[in-house]
Amino acid sequence: MTSRFTELVVDCHDPEGLATFWCQVLDFEVIDRNENMVEIGSWTPTVEEVRAQQMPPTLVFVRVPESRTVKNRLHLDVSPVHGSTEEEVTRLLGIGAARVDTQEPDRSWVVMSDPEGNEFCVLRTLAPSA
């Protein structure tokens, strides 16, 4: 007997706003929504596909009344696939992310936050070198 990792749920004030932000970050699409929840993903899951093999999880943004109060215990890491890490950081700043810390010379990632303050890291680029 096993389970599958199918969704990562993010509590937030504005599910539509965060879904829009993360769709732009990850090139995902909205696959389900109601007034208090928006689910995004790179595919539309079916029970049969999930049973057959591990598939990429979706992100679900759920409206909650309380605000984030402490550092995330879990965060997403993203890796650019078309440009440099710094180019991706610049793009993400343009769509509403914030830089959380200053880049240290020996660190290969950049800590950022989404529009509601949830931290995530931009890792090394996966783009082919020129």
N, C-alpha and C positions, 0 to 999 in steps of 0.2 A: 504494500500500500504506500503510495506517495502523494504528494501535493505539488501544485504548480504555483509559481510566483506569477500572478496574473495582473495585479494592480498595485500601484503605489499611491496612497491617499494623502493629500495635502489639505490640512485644515486652513481656511482662509476667510476673509471678509467678502471678497469679490471673486467668485469662481469664474465668471465670464472674463474679467480682466486678466486674471492669472492664466487662464486657458489660452487667451489670445497671445500673451507674452510667451508662454512656453511653446505654443505652436510655431511662433516665429523663430524661437531658439532652435527647436528640434526638427522643423519641417514636418510636424504632425498635423493631423486634422481632427476636428471635433467628431466623435463617433457616437456620443450620447449626451443628453442634457435634460435637466428639468430646472425648476426655479431655484433650487438649492445645491445643484451639482452639475459639473461639466466634466466629461471624460474625453481625453484625447489619446491618440495613438498613431502608430505608423501603419496600422492594419485594423480591420474590423474583426475582432475575435469571434470564433464560433466554438461551441462546446467540443465538436469533433476534432478540430485542429488542436485545441489545447490538450485534449486527452491524448492525442497522437504524439505530441512532442512539446518541449519547452519552447514557447514563443515569447517575443519581446513583450514585457509588461506595458500596460497602459498607465497613464497618470489620471487620477481622479481628484478634482478640486471640489471640496465640500464646504459650504458656508457654515461657519460657527460664530458665536457672538464674542468669544474672548479673543484677545490679541496674543501674539507670540510673546513670551516673557523671558525665555532663556535661550542660550545657544542651541542650535539644532543638534540633536543626537544622531540624526541621519541626514545625509545630504546627497545631492546628485553631483556627479562629475561629468563634464562634457568635454569632448575632444573635437577641435575644428577639423573639417575634412577638405576644405577648399582653400584655406589661406593660413597665415601664421597665427600663433596664439594671440599675439598683440593685435592683429587685424580683427580677430574674432572678439576680443575684449572691447575694442572700439565699436564694433557693430552692436554688441550687446548693450553697451552704454547708451547707444542711440535709440534703442527700443525700450529703455526703461530700467535696465539693471544699474546697480551701483557697485563701485569698487569698495570692498570691505577693508582691505589692508594694502599697504604699499608693497610692491614687488621687491623681494630680497634677491640679491644677485645669484645666490646658489639655489633658489627655489625654482622649480620647473612648472609651477602652477600659479594661478591667480585666484584669490578668493573674492567672490562677488556675491551680491544678493539680488533677489528678484524684487518686483515692486512692493511686495508685502514684507520684505526683510528676511525671507528664507535664504539661507546661504547655499551657495553651490561653488564648485571650482571649475575653472577652465584649465584643462591639462595641455600637454604638448600637442602640437598639430599632427594630424595623420595625413595631411596633404602630401602628395608626391613632391620630392625635392626637384628643383629645376636643374 
